[in-house]
Amino acid sequence: MEDLEDELIRAIGADVVLEVIRTRGELGTFRTLSKQPEWRERPAEERFRRFLGNAIRKITYAPLPVEVLAPSAVPRPLDRILSHV
């Protein structure tokens, strides 16, 4: 686990992350990244983090995994933080 973003990607799953990217109209861009030699053999979670970690996407995509996250799937670190606020 790298960070909270990584936890959220794992919590919602690859299919949901792809759907979020598709609904934003960027599935083709994500697939282009995934075909690059440096990224094609890496796990989907790493490719998602790279794609979503772009400066502009980091801001626009930040709330989206949380919006689709089922309450029962909240990652433990996030749940622990939220219990203190």
PyMOL Python script that loads the backbone (N, CA, C, O; Angstrom):
from pymol import cmd

cmd.read_pdbstr("""\
ATOM      1  N   MET A   1       0.844  -1.169   0.000  1.00  0.00           N
ATOM      2  CA  MET A   1       0.000   0.000   0.000  1.00  0.00           C
ATOM      3  C   MET A   1       0.891   1.233   0.000  1.00  0.00           C
ATOM      4  O   MET A   1       1.788   1.375   0.831  1.00  0.00           O
ATOM      5  N   GLU A   2       0.626   2.108  -0.938  1.00  0.00           N
ATOM      6  CA  GLU A   2       1.408   3.332  -1.081  1.00  0.00           C
ATOM      7  C   GLU A   2       0.832   4.486  -0.256  1.00  0.00           C
ATOM      8  O   GLU A   2       1.544   5.141   0.505  1.00  0.00           O
ATOM      9  N   ASP A   3      -0.469   4.718  -0.424  1.00  0.00           N
ATOM     10  CA  ASP A   3      -1.116   5.857   0.217  1.00  0.00           C
ATOM     11  C   ASP A   3      -2.629   5.650   0.199  1.00  0.00           C
ATOM     12  O   ASP A   3      -3.110   4.579  -0.172  1.00  0.00           O
ATOM     13  N   LEU A   4      -3.367   6.666   0.597  1.00  0.00           N
ATOM     14  CA  LEU A   4      -4.822   6.549   0.638  1.00  0.00           C
ATOM     15  C   LEU A   4      -5.406   6.311  -0.755  1.00  0.00           C
ATOM     16  O   LEU A   4      -6.362   5.551  -0.911  1.00  0.00           O
ATOM     17  N   GLU A   5      -4.837   6.952  -1.749  1.00  0.00           N
ATOM     18  CA  GLU A   5      -5.295   6.746  -3.127  1.00  0.00           C
ATOM     19  C   GLU A   5      -5.179   5.266  -3.515  1.00  0.00           C
ATOM     20  O   GLU A   5      -6.086   4.700  -4.125  1.00  0.00           O
ATOM     21  N   ASP A   6      -4.063   4.661  -3.154  1.00  0.00           N
ATOM     22  CA  ASP A   6      -3.852   3.239  -3.420  1.00  0.00           C
ATOM     23  C   ASP A   6      -4.896   2.395  -2.696  1.00  0.00           C
ATOM     24  O   ASP A   6      -5.433   1.447  -3.268  1.00  0.00           O
ATOM     25  N   GLU A   7      -5.183   2.731  -1.451  1.00  0.00           N
ATOM     26  CA  GLU A   7      -6.204   2.006  -0.676  1.00  0.00           C
ATOM     27  C   GLU A   7      -7.571   2.112  -1.350  1.00  0.00           C
ATOM     28  O   GLU A   7      -8.306   1.127  -1.426  1.00  0.00           O
ATOM     29  N   LEU A   8      -7.910   3.305  -1.838  1.00  0.00           N
ATOM     30  CA  LEU A   8      -9.211   3.501  -2.482  1.00  0.00           C
ATOM     31  C   LEU A   8      -9.309   2.715  -3.786  1.00  0.00           C
ATOM     32  O   LEU A   8     -10.351   2.130  -4.083  1.00  0.00           O
ATOM     33  N   ILE A   9      -8.236   2.699  -4.557  1.00  0.00           N
ATOM     34  CA  ILE A   9      -8.222   1.936  -5.809  1.00  0.00           C
ATOM     35  C   ILE A   9      -8.468   0.463  -5.506  1.00  0.00           C
ATOM     36  O   ILE A   9      -9.259  -0.189  -6.188  1.00  0.00           O
ATOM     37  N   ARG A  10      -7.806  -0.054  -4.501  1.00  0.00           N
ATOM     38  CA  ARG A  10      -7.992  -1.466  -4.132  1.00  0.00           C
ATOM     39  C   ARG A  10      -9.399  -1.716  -3.597  1.00  0.00           C
ATOM     40  O   ARG A  10      -9.994  -2.758  -3.870  1.00  0.00           O
ATOM     41  N   ALA A  11      -9.929  -0.762  -2.838  1.00  0.00           N
ATOM     42  CA  ALA A  11     -11.247  -0.940  -2.220  1.00  0.00           C
ATOM     43  C   ALA A  11     -12.371  -0.975  -3.251  1.00  0.00           C
ATOM     44  O   ALA A  11     -13.308  -1.762  -3.117  1.00  0.00           O
ATOM     45  N   ILE A  12     -12.286  -0.124  -4.283  1.00  0.00           N
ATOM     46  CA  ILE A  12     -13.374  -0.112  -5.262  1.00  0.00           C
ATOM     47  C   ILE A  12     -13.161  -1.131  -6.366  1.00  0.00           C
ATOM     48  O   ILE A  12     -14.122  -1.534  -7.023  1.00  0.00           O
ATOM     49  N   GLY A  13     -11.920  -1.558  -6.587  1.00  0.00           N
ATOM     50  CA  GLY A  13     -11.630  -2.588  -7.575  1.00  0.00           C
ATOM     51  C   GLY A  13     -11.379  -2.054  -8.974  1.00  0.00           C
ATOM     52  O   GLY A  13     -11.813  -0.961  -9.338  1.00  0.00           O
ATOM     53  N   ALA A  14     -10.669  -2.857  -9.740  1.00  0.00           N
ATOM     54  CA  ALA A  14     -10.248  -2.469 -11.088  1.00  0.00           C
ATOM     55  C   ALA A  14     -11.415  -2.154 -12.013  1.00  0.00           C
ATOM     56  O   ALA A  14     -11.360  -1.183 -12.768  1.00  0.00           O
ATOM     57  N   ASP A  15     -12.464  -2.958 -11.965  1.00  0.00           N
ATOM     58  CA  ASP A  15     -13.603  -2.731 -12.860  1.00  0.00           C
ATOM     59  C   ASP A  15     -14.255  -1.376 -12.604  1.00  0.00           C
ATOM     60  O   ASP A  15     -14.633  -0.680 -13.546  1.00  0.00           O
ATOM     61  N   VAL A  16     -14.387  -1.007 -11.349  1.00  0.00           N
ATOM     62  CA  VAL A  16     -15.017   0.272 -11.007  1.00  0.00           C
ATOM     63  C   VAL A  16     -14.101   1.431 -11.375  1.00  0.00           C
ATOM     64  O   VAL A  16     -14.570   2.458 -11.865  1.00  0.00           O
ATOM     65  N   VAL A  17     -12.793   1.277 -11.143  1.00  0.00           N
ATOM     66  CA  VAL A  17     -11.851   2.330 -11.540  1.00  0.00           C
ATOM     67  C   VAL A  17     -11.936   2.551 -13.046  1.00  0.00           C
ATOM     68  O   VAL A  17     -11.977   3.692 -13.506  1.00  0.00           O
ATOM     69  N   LEU A  18     -11.961   1.465 -13.816  1.00  0.00           N
ATOM     70  CA  LEU A  18     -12.091   1.602 -15.273  1.00  0.00           C
ATOM     71  C   LEU A  18     -13.395   2.297 -15.658  1.00  0.00           C
ATOM     72  O   LEU A  18     -13.414   3.105 -16.586  1.00  0.00           O
ATOM     73  N   GLU A  19     -14.464   1.994 -14.965  1.00  0.00           N
ATOM     74  CA  GLU A  19     -15.752   2.640 -15.253  1.00  0.00           C
ATOM     75  C   GLU A  19     -15.686   4.130 -14.945  1.00  0.00           C
ATOM     76  O   GLU A  19     -16.228   4.941 -15.696  1.00  0.00           O
ATOM     77  N   VAL A  20     -15.034   4.495 -13.856  1.00  0.00           N
ATOM     78  CA  VAL A  20     -14.874   5.916 -13.508  1.00  0.00           C
ATOM     79  C   VAL A  20     -14.077   6.617 -14.609  1.00  0.00           C
ATOM     80  O   VAL A  20     -14.446   7.709 -15.042  1.00  0.00           O
ATOM     81  N   ILE A  21     -12.992   5.997 -15.059  1.00  0.00           N
ATOM     82  CA  ILE A  21     -12.174   6.582 -16.131  1.00  0.00           C
ATOM     83  C   ILE A  21     -12.989   6.683 -17.415  1.00  0.00           C
ATOM     84  O   ILE A  21     -12.910   7.683 -18.129  1.00  0.00           O
ATOM     85  N   ARG A  22     -13.777   5.641 -17.709  1.00  0.00           N
ATOM     86  CA  ARG A  22     -14.616   5.656 -18.920  1.00  0.00           C
ATOM     87  C   ARG A  22     -15.635   6.778 -18.867  1.00  0.00           C
ATOM     88  O   ARG A  22     -15.820   7.491 -19.854  1.00  0.00           O
ATOM     89  N   THR A  23     -16.299   6.948 -17.730  1.00  0.00           N
ATOM     90  CA  THR A  23     -17.323   7.995 -17.632  1.00  0.00           C
ATOM     91  C   THR A  23     -16.728   9.394 -17.754  1.00  0.00           C
ATOM     92  O   THR A  23     -17.431  10.341 -18.106  1.00  0.00           O
ATOM     93  N   ARG A  24     -15.443   9.523 -17.465  1.00  0.00           N
ATOM     94  CA  ARG A  24     -14.766  10.814 -17.633  1.00  0.00           C
ATOM     95  C   ARG A  24     -14.264  10.997 -19.070  1.00  0.00           C
ATOM     96  O   ARG A  24     -13.699  12.037 -19.408  1.00  0.00           O
ATOM     97  N   GLY A  25     -14.476   9.976 -19.911  1.00  0.00           N
ATOM     98  CA  GLY A  25     -14.076  10.086 -21.319  1.00  0.00           C
ATOM     99  C   GLY A  25     -12.594   9.881 -21.555  1.00  0.00           C
ATOM    100  O   GLY A  25     -12.064  10.329 -22.572  1.00  0.00           O
ATOM    101  N   GLU A  26     -11.910   9.209 -20.630  1.00  0.00           N
ATOM    102  CA  GLU A  26     -10.462   9.067 -20.762  1.00  0.00           C
ATOM    103  C   GLU A  26      -9.990   7.618 -20.854  1.00  0.00           C
ATOM    104  O   GLU A  26      -8.815   7.331 -20.622  1.00  0.00           O
ATOM    105  N   LEU A  27     -10.892   6.715 -21.189  1.00  0.00           N
ATOM    106  CA  LEU A  27     -10.501   5.311 -21.278  1.00  0.00           C
ATOM    107  C   LEU A  27      -9.435   5.103 -22.358  1.00  0.00           C
ATOM    108  O   LEU A  27      -8.491   4.340 -22.154  1.00  0.00           O
ATOM    109  N   GLY A  28      -9.577   5.768 -23.489  1.00  0.00           N
ATOM    110  CA  GLY A  28      -8.583   5.653 -24.552  1.00  0.00           C
ATOM    111  C   GLY A  28      -7.214   6.132 -24.108  1.00  0.00           C
ATOM    112  O   GLY A  28      -6.200   5.519 -24.441  1.00  0.00           O
ATOM    113  N   THR A  29      -7.179   7.217 -23.364  1.00  0.00           N
ATOM    114  CA  THR A  29      -5.916   7.748 -22.849  1.00  0.00           C
ATOM    115  C   THR A  29      -5.292   6.772 -21.862  1.00  0.00           C
ATOM    116  O   THR A  29      -4.080   6.559 -21.872  1.00  0.00           O
ATOM    117  N   PHE A  30      -6.130   6.177 -21.005  1.00  0.00           N
ATOM    118  CA  PHE A  30      -5.615   5.191 -20.056  1.00  0.00           C
ATOM    119  C   PHE A  30      -5.060   3.978 -20.806  1.00  0.00           C
ATOM    120  O   PHE A  30      -4.005   3.458 -20.442  1.00  0.00           O
ATOM    121  N   ARG A  31      -5.744   3.533 -21.827  1.00  0.00           N
ATOM    122  CA  ARG A  31      -5.274   2.374 -22.603  1.00  0.00           C
ATOM    123  C   ARG A  31      -3.963   2.684 -23.322  1.00  0.00           C
ATOM    124  O   ARG A  31      -3.107   1.810 -23.462  1.00  0.00           O
ATOM    125  N   THR A  32      -3.806   3.920 -23.775  1.00  0.00           N
ATOM    126  CA  THR A  32      -2.548   4.325 -24.401  1.00  0.00           C
ATOM    127  C   THR A  32      -1.407   4.223 -23.389  1.00  0.00           C
ATOM    128  O   THR A  32      -0.340   3.699 -23.706  1.00  0.00           O
ATOM    129  N   LEU A  33      -1.630   4.719 -22.185  1.00  0.00           N
ATOM    130  CA  LEU A  33      -0.621   4.600 -21.133  1.00  0.00           C
ATOM    131  C   LEU A  33      -0.299   3.132 -20.871  1.00  0.00           C
ATOM    132  O   LEU A  33       0.866   2.761 -20.727  1.00  0.00           O
ATOM    133  N   SER A  34      -1.331   2.306 -20.810  1.00  0.00           N
ATOM    134  CA  SER A  34      -1.160   0.882 -20.493  1.00  0.00           C
ATOM    135  C   SER A  34      -0.383   0.124 -21.562  1.00  0.00           C
ATOM    136  O   SER A  34       0.173  -0.938 -21.279  1.00  0.00           O
ATOM    137  N   LYS A  35      -0.333   0.647 -22.779  1.00  0.00           N
ATOM    138  CA  LYS A  35       0.388  -0.009 -23.864  1.00  0.00           C
ATOM    139  C   LYS A  35       1.864   0.377 -23.910  1.00  0.00           C
ATOM    140  O   LYS A  35       2.654  -0.269 -24.598  1.00  0.00           O
ATOM    141  N   GLN A  36       2.232   1.413 -23.190  1.00  0.00           N
ATOM    142  CA  GLN A  36       3.620   1.858 -23.202  1.00  0.00           C
ATOM    143  C   GLN A  36       4.508   0.796 -22.558  1.00  0.00           C
ATOM    144  O   GLN A  36       4.125   0.188 -21.559  1.00  0.00           O
ATOM    145  N   PRO A  37       5.696   0.571 -23.131  1.00  0.00           N
ATOM    146  CA  PRO A  37       6.569  -0.496 -22.623  1.00  0.00           C
ATOM    147  C   PRO A  37       6.807  -0.441 -21.112  1.00  0.00           C
ATOM    148  O   PRO A  37       6.828  -1.482 -20.455  1.00  0.00           O
ATOM    149  N   GLU A  38       6.983   0.732 -20.568  1.00  0.00           N
ATOM    150  CA  GLU A  38       7.244   0.857 -19.133  1.00  0.00           C
ATOM    151  C   GLU A  38       6.068   0.400 -18.273  1.00  0.00           C
ATOM    152  O   GLU A  38       6.265  -0.027 -17.135  1.00  0.00           O
ATOM    153  N   TRP A  39       4.849   0.485 -18.802  1.00  0.00           N
ATOM    154  CA  TRP A  39       3.657   0.230 -17.994  1.00  0.00           C
ATOM    155  C   TRP A  39       2.898  -1.038 -18.348  1.00  0.00           C
ATOM    156  O   TRP A  39       2.102  -1.509 -17.536  1.00  0.00           O
ATOM    157  N   ARG A  40       3.110  -1.604 -19.519  1.00  0.00           N
ATOM    158  CA  ARG A  40       2.251  -2.703 -19.967  1.00  0.00           C
ATOM    159  C   ARG A  40       2.316  -3.958 -19.115  1.00  0.00           C
ATOM    160  O   ARG A  40       1.333  -4.697 -19.051  1.00  0.00           O
ATOM    161  N   GLU A  41       3.423  -4.222 -18.467  1.00  0.00           N
ATOM    162  CA  GLU A  41       3.551  -5.437 -17.653  1.00  0.00           C
ATOM    163  C   GLU A  41       3.241  -5.192 -16.175  1.00  0.00           C
ATOM    164  O   GLU A  41       3.233  -6.129 -15.377  1.00  0.00           O
ATOM    165  N   ARG A  42       2.992  -3.967 -15.822  1.00  0.00           N
ATOM    166  CA  ARG A  42       2.744  -3.660 -14.413  1.00  0.00           C
ATOM    167  C   ARG A  42       1.300  -3.974 -14.031  1.00  0.00           C
ATOM    168  O   ARG A  42       0.419  -3.976 -14.891  1.00  0.00           O
ATOM    169  N   PRO A  43       1.056  -4.235 -12.762  1.00  0.00           N
ATOM    170  CA  PRO A  43      -0.313  -4.512 -12.314  1.00  0.00           C
ATOM    171  C   PRO A  43      -1.230  -3.317 -12.578  1.00  0.00           C
ATOM    172  O   PRO A  43      -0.782  -2.172 -12.632  1.00  0.00           O
ATOM    173  N   ALA A  44      -2.509  -3.607 -12.739  1.00  0.00           N
ATOM    174  CA  ALA A  44      -3.493  -2.559 -13.030  1.00  0.00           C
ATOM    175  C   ALA A  44      -3.463  -1.459 -11.978  1.00  0.00           C
ATOM    176  O   ALA A  44      -3.579  -0.283 -12.320  1.00  0.00           O
ATOM    177  N   GLU A  45      -3.310  -1.817 -10.707  1.00  0.00           N
ATOM    178  CA  GLU A  45      -3.308  -0.815  -9.642  1.00  0.00           C
ATOM    179  C   GLU A  45      -2.199   0.209  -9.841  1.00  0.00           C
ATOM    180  O   GLU A  45      -2.409   1.399  -9.606  1.00  0.00           O
ATOM    181  N   GLU A  46      -1.019  -0.238 -10.270  1.00  0.00           N
ATOM    182  CA  GLU A  46       0.086   0.699 -10.522  1.00  0.00           C
ATOM    183  C   GLU A  46      -0.226   1.613 -11.695  1.00  0.00           C
ATOM    184  O   GLU A  46       0.070   2.807 -11.658  1.00  0.00           O
ATOM    185  N   ARG A  47      -0.827   1.043 -12.740  1.00  0.00           N
ATOM    186  CA  ARG A  47      -1.185   1.865 -13.906  1.00  0.00           C
ATOM    187  C   ARG A  47      -2.261   2.877 -13.538  1.00  0.00           C
ATOM    188  O   ARG A  47      -2.221   4.017 -14.001  1.00  0.00           O
ATOM    189  N   PHE A  48      -3.227   2.474 -12.707  1.00  0.00           N
ATOM    190  CA  PHE A  48      -4.248   3.418 -12.250  1.00  0.00           C
ATOM    191  C   PHE A  48      -3.613   4.556 -11.467  1.00  0.00           C
ATOM    192  O   PHE A  48      -3.937   5.723 -11.689  1.00  0.00           O
ATOM    193  N   ARG A  49      -2.704   4.221 -10.547  1.00  0.00           N
ATOM    194  CA  ARG A  49      -2.057   5.253  -9.735  1.00  0.00           C
ATOM    195  C   ARG A  49      -1.288   6.222 -10.620  1.00  0.00           C
ATOM    196  O   ARG A  49      -1.335   7.431 -10.395  1.00  0.00           O
ATOM    197  N   ARG A  50      -0.583   5.713 -11.619  1.00  0.00           N
ATOM    198  CA  ARG A  50       0.182   6.578 -12.524  1.00  0.00           C
ATOM    199  C   ARG A  50      -0.764   7.479 -13.307  1.00  0.00           C
ATOM    200  O   ARG A  50      -0.529   8.683 -13.414  1.00  0.00           O
ATOM    201  N   PHE A  51      -1.817   6.913 -13.845  1.00  0.00           N
ATOM    202  CA  PHE A  51      -2.778   7.663 -14.640  1.00  0.00           C
ATOM    203  C   PHE A  51      -3.482   8.721 -13.798  1.00  0.00           C
ATOM    204  O   PHE A  51      -3.590   9.877 -14.209  1.00  0.00           O
ATOM    205  N   LEU A  52      -3.952   8.333 -12.643  1.00  0.00           N
ATOM    206  CA  LEU A  52      -4.699   9.260 -11.785  1.00  0.00           C
ATOM    207  C   LEU A  52      -3.790  10.230 -11.052  1.00  0.00           C
ATOM    208  O   LEU A  52      -4.259  11.241 -10.528  1.00  0.00           O
ATOM    209  N   GLY A  53      -2.489   9.938 -11.007  1.00  0.00           N
ATOM    210  CA  GLY A  53      -1.548  10.782 -10.283  1.00  0.00           C
ATOM    211  C   GLY A  53      -1.077  12.008 -11.041  1.00  0.00           C
ATOM    212  O   GLY A  53      -0.359  12.841 -10.488  1.00  0.00           O
ATOM    213  N   ASN A  54      -1.471  12.128 -12.296  1.00  0.00           N
ATOM    214  CA  ASN A  54      -1.167  13.328 -13.074  1.00  0.00           C
ATOM    215  C   ASN A  54      -1.745  14.533 -12.329  1.00  0.00           C
ATOM    216  O   ASN A  54      -2.824  14.438 -11.744  1.00  0.00           O
ATOM    217  N   ALA A  55      -1.033  15.668 -12.347  1.00  0.00           N
ATOM    218  CA  ALA A  55      -1.423  16.840 -11.543  1.00  0.00           C
ATOM    219  C   ALA A  55      -2.881  17.257 -11.742  1.00  0.00           C
ATOM    220  O   ALA A  55      -3.575  17.527 -10.762  1.00  0.00           O
ATOM    221  N   ILE A  56      -3.353  17.315 -12.969  1.00  0.00           N
ATOM    222  CA  ILE A  56      -4.730  17.733 -13.227  1.00  0.00           C
ATOM    223  C   ILE A  56      -5.710  16.642 -12.807  1.00  0.00           C
ATOM    224  O   ILE A  56      -6.725  16.928 -12.172  1.00  0.00           O
ATOM    225  N   ARG A  57      -5.411  15.407 -13.156  1.00  0.00           N
ATOM    226  CA  ARG A  57      -6.314  14.317 -12.789  1.00  0.00           C
ATOM    227  C   ARG A  57      -6.384  14.120 -11.281  1.00  0.00           C
ATOM    228  O   ARG A  57      -7.440  13.779 -10.748  1.00  0.00           O
ATOM    229  N   LYS A  58      -5.294  14.329 -10.606  1.00  0.00           N
ATOM    230  CA  LYS A  58      -5.274  14.147  -9.158  1.00  0.00           C
ATOM    231  C   LYS A  58      -6.361  15.011  -8.513  1.00  0.00           C
ATOM    232  O   LYS A  58      -7.008  14.586  -7.555  1.00  0.00           O
ATOM    233  N   ILE A  59      -6.556  16.201  -9.031  1.00  0.00           N
ATOM    234  CA  ILE A  59      -7.569  17.115  -8.491  1.00  0.00           C
ATOM    235  C   ILE A  59      -8.972  16.699  -8.944  1.00  0.00           C
ATOM    236  O   ILE A  59      -9.889  16.628  -8.126  1.00  0.00           O
ATOM    237  N   THR A  60      -9.141  16.429 -10.224  1.00  0.00           N
ATOM    238  CA  THR A  60     -10.485  16.138 -10.739  1.00  0.00           C
ATOM    239  C   THR A  60     -10.991  14.752 -10.368  1.00  0.00           C
ATOM    240  O   THR A  60     -12.197  14.551 -10.223  1.00  0.00           O
ATOM    241  N   TYR A  61     -10.081  13.795 -10.212  1.00  0.00           N
ATOM    242  CA  TYR A  61     -10.493  12.434  -9.893  1.00  0.00           C
ATOM    243  C   TYR A  61     -10.561  12.160  -8.388  1.00  0.00           C
ATOM    244  O   TYR A  61     -11.160  11.168  -7.973  1.00  0.00           O
ATOM    245  N   ALA A  62      -9.967  13.008  -7.579  1.00  0.00           N
ATOM    246  CA  ALA A  62      -9.864  12.731  -6.138  1.00  0.00           C
ATOM    247  C   ALA A  62     -11.180  12.326  -5.478  1.00  0.00           C
ATOM    248  O   ALA A  62     -11.190  11.349  -4.729  1.00  0.00           O
ATOM    249  N   PRO A  63     -12.285  13.021  -5.715  1.00  0.00           N
ATOM    250  CA  PRO A  63     -13.517  12.633  -5.018  1.00  0.00           C
ATOM    251  C   PRO A  63     -14.223  11.419  -5.621  1.00  0.00           C
ATOM    252  O   PRO A  63     -15.074  10.823  -4.961  1.00  0.00           O
ATOM    253  N   LEU A  64     -13.897  11.043  -6.841  1.00  0.00           N
ATOM    254  CA  LEU A  64     -14.656  10.003  -7.536  1.00  0.00           C
ATOM    255  C   LEU A  64     -14.581   8.623  -6.889  1.00  0.00           C
ATOM    256  O   LEU A  64     -15.623   7.981  -6.756  1.00  0.00           O
ATOM    257  N   PRO A  65     -13.410   8.126  -6.478  1.00  0.00           N
ATOM    258  CA  PRO A  65     -13.408   6.808  -5.820  1.00  0.00           C
ATOM    259  C   PRO A  65     -14.224   6.798  -4.527  1.00  0.00           C
ATOM    260  O   PRO A  65     -14.845   5.790  -4.188  1.00  0.00           O
ATOM    261  N   VAL A  66     -14.220   7.903  -3.822  1.00  0.00           N
ATOM    262  CA  VAL A  66     -14.972   7.983  -2.566  1.00  0.00           C
ATOM    263  C   VAL A  66     -16.473   7.946  -2.849  1.00  0.00           C
ATOM    264  O   VAL A  66     -17.236   7.335  -2.101  1.00  0.00           O
ATOM    265  N   GLU A  67     -16.888   8.598  -3.925  1.00  0.00           N
ATOM    266  CA  GLU A  67     -18.311   8.641  -4.271  1.00  0.00           C
ATOM    267  C   GLU A  67     -18.873   7.261  -4.612  1.00  0.00           C
ATOM    268  O   GLU A  67     -20.051   7.000  -4.365  1.00  0.00           O
ATOM    269  N   VAL A  68     -18.052   6.378  -5.174  1.00  0.00           N
ATOM    270  CA  VAL A  68     -18.545   5.054  -5.566  1.00  0.00           C
ATOM    271  C   VAL A  68     -18.208   3.969  -4.545  1.00  0.00           C
ATOM    272  O   VAL A  68     -18.573   2.807  -4.724  1.00  0.00           O
ATOM    273  N   LEU A  69     -17.523   4.345  -3.493  1.00  0.00           N
ATOM    274  CA  LEU A  69     -17.113   3.387  -2.471  1.00  0.00           C
ATOM    275  C   LEU A  69     -18.288   2.987  -1.592  1.00  0.00           C
ATOM    276  O   LEU A  69     -18.965   3.841  -1.020  1.00  0.00           O
ATOM    277  N   ALA A  70     -18.523   1.706  -1.490  1.00  0.00           N
ATOM    278  CA  ALA A  70     -19.581   1.204  -0.606  1.00  0.00           C
ATOM    279  C   ALA A  70     -19.145   1.430   0.844  1.00  0.00           C
ATOM    280  O   ALA A  70     -17.977   1.221   1.174  1.00  0.00           O
ATOM    281  N   PRO A  71     -20.062   1.852   1.708  1.00  0.00           N
ATOM    282  CA  PRO A  71     -19.693   2.084   3.113  1.00  0.00           C
ATOM    283  C   PRO A  71     -19.013   0.883   3.766  1.00  0.00           C
ATOM    284  O   PRO A  71     -18.153   1.051   4.631  1.00  0.00           O
ATOM    285  N   SER A  72     -19.385  -0.299   3.367  1.00  0.00           N
ATOM    286  CA  SER A  72     -18.777  -1.495   3.957  1.00  0.00           C
ATOM    287  C   SER A  72     -17.356  -1.746   3.451  1.00  0.00           C
ATOM    288  O   SER A  72     -16.640  -2.578   4.008  1.00  0.00           O
ATOM    289  N   ALA A  73     -16.943  -1.034   2.400  1.00  0.00           N
ATOM    290  CA  ALA A  73     -15.618  -1.242   1.812  1.00  0.00           C
ATOM    291  C   ALA A  73     -14.628  -0.130   2.139  1.00  0.00           C
ATOM    292  O   ALA A  73     -13.538  -0.086   1.568  1.00  0.00           O
ATOM    293  N   VAL A  74     -14.993   0.764   3.050  1.00  0.00           N
ATOM    294  CA  VAL A  74     -14.093   1.862   3.408  1.00  0.00           C
ATOM    295  C   VAL A  74     -12.795   1.256   3.947  1.00  0.00           C
ATOM    296  O   VAL A  74     -12.827   0.447   4.874  1.00  0.00           O
ATOM    297  N   PRO A  75     -11.641   1.649   3.362  1.00  0.00           N
ATOM    298  CA  PRO A  75     -10.367   1.115   3.839  1.00  0.00           C
ATOM    299  C   PRO A  75     -10.142   1.459   5.313  1.00  0.00           C
ATOM    300  O   PRO A  75     -10.500   2.544   5.772  1.00  0.00           O
ATOM    301  N   ARG A  76      -9.556   0.535   6.029  1.00  0.00           N
ATOM    302  CA  ARG A  76      -9.363   0.721   7.469  1.00  0.00           C
ATOM    303  C   ARG A  76      -8.634   2.023   7.807  1.00  0.00           C
ATOM    304  O   ARG A  76      -9.068   2.712   8.731  1.00  0.00           O
ATOM    305  N   PRO A  77      -7.548   2.405   7.112  1.00  0.00           N
ATOM    306  CA  PRO A  77      -6.896   3.672   7.458  1.00  0.00           C
ATOM    307  C   PRO A  77      -7.835   4.878   7.334  1.00  0.00           C
ATOM    308  O   PRO A  77      -7.807   5.776   8.175  1.00  0.00           O
ATOM    309  N   LEU A  78      -8.660   4.896   6.290  1.00  0.00           N
ATOM    310  CA  LEU A  78      -9.610   5.992   6.118  1.00  0.00           C
ATOM    311  C   LEU A  78     -10.672   5.958   7.205  1.00  0.00           C
ATOM    312  O   LEU A  78     -11.028   6.997   7.761  1.00  0.00           O
ATOM    313  N   ASP A  79     -11.170   4.788   7.506  1.00  0.00           N
ATOM    314  CA  ASP A  79     -12.166   4.639   8.562  1.00  0.00           C
ATOM    315  C   ASP A  79     -11.617   5.131   9.896  1.00  0.00           C
ATOM    316  O   ASP A  79     -12.318   5.805  10.651  1.00  0.00           O
ATOM    317  N   ARG A  80     -10.374   4.798  10.180  1.00  0.00           N
ATOM    318  CA  ARG A  80      -9.750   5.231  11.444  1.00  0.00           C
ATOM    319  C   ARG A  80      -9.586   6.740  11.494  1.00  0.00           C
ATOM    320  O   ARG A  80      -9.797   7.353  12.541  1.00  0.00           O
ATOM    321  N   ILE A  81      -9.214   7.341  10.379  1.00  0.00           N
ATOM    322  CA  ILE A  81      -9.073   8.801  10.339  1.00  0.00           C
ATOM    323  C   ILE A  81     -10.437   9.460  10.546  1.00  0.00           C
ATOM    324  O   ILE A  81     -10.571  10.394  11.337  1.00  0.00           O
ATOM    325  N   LEU A  82     -11.435   8.969   9.834  1.00  0.00           N
ATOM    326  CA  LEU A  82     -12.765   9.574   9.905  1.00  0.00           C
ATOM    327  C   LEU A  82     -13.384   9.424  11.292  1.00  0.00           C
ATOM    328  O   LEU A  82     -14.195  10.255  11.699  1.00  0.00           O
ATOM    329  N   SER A  83     -13.017   8.391  12.006  1.00  0.00           N
ATOM    330  CA  SER A  83     -13.569   8.213  13.353  1.00  0.00           C
ATOM    331  C   SER A  83     -13.032   9.239  14.339  1.00  0.00           C
ATOM    332  O   SER A  83     -13.566   9.379  15.439  1.00  0.00           O
ATOM    333  N   HIS A  84     -11.981   9.957  13.958  1.00  0.00           N
ATOM    334  CA  HIS A  84     -11.381  10.971  14.834  1.00  0.00           C
ATOM    335  C   HIS A  84     -11.757  12.394  14.445  1.00  0.00           C
ATOM    336  O   HIS A  84     -11.319  13.345  15.093  1.00  0.00           O
ATOM    337  N   VAL A  85     -12.546  12.553  13.418  1.00  0.00           N
ATOM    338  CA  VAL A  85     -12.947  13.927  13.027  1.00  0.00           C
ATOM    339  C   VAL A  85     -14.421  14.142  13.238  1.00  0.00           C
ATOM    340  O   VAL A  85     -14.932  15.228  12.966  1.00  0.00           O
TER     341      VAL A  85
END
""", "prot")
cmd.dss("prot")
cmd.show_as("cartoon", "prot")
cmd.util.cbc("prot")
cmd.orient("prot")
